[in-house]
């Protein structure tokens, strides 16, 4: 158990709909990262928040948005869903800004599997 | 354009032998390289990282080697154990490109 929780575990919805994925970071972690893993693909970095502020942006579509709240949990909002948005969405957290060194590691949640029909 | 490539989708190794997982990258601006392990139905777990200024980092049975001139890194697991069977992701980080992951290599350690 990494200490990072994600809800829901599974989500099935239709094209054109909007969904919200939720992530609670490990206690004390200030950074939250969102990733998308499509079938047979590596993890695609979407966005990072640090202590409530957007820190870094990756390949995040304009239909997607995220935020980090004062209690440090984060939500990823996906709108106008398309079939190609079906994927595993992972959230990770780290204590500091980068999450790359052994002293500041990214801890991943179990993921939310989104199916768009 | 795949900046981080893991060209071997799968690898099988006998228990007790060495597992070598490979990763190639195209961008010389990456600052850190990382390896993650992923079991089914779980999120990736950090294994080991290496700064771009080093060429080797060791942690127990896991060693990562970085060859900057070849833009290549490898993860060595010695000795391999059945519990090491998982998908291994190589990742690279830079302030500009953020986090770039490879597509993973599925390692199977045979008892």
Interface residues (C-beta under 8 A of the other chain):
Chain A: X2 X4 X33 X35 X40 X41 X42 X43 X44 X45 X48 X56 X57 X58 X90 X92 X98 X100 X101 X102 X105 X106 X107 X108 X109 X110 X111
Chain B: X4 X6 X31 X32 X34 X36 X41 X42 X43 X44 X45 X46 X48 X49 X51 X59 X89 X91 X93 X98 X99 X100 X101 X102 X103 X104
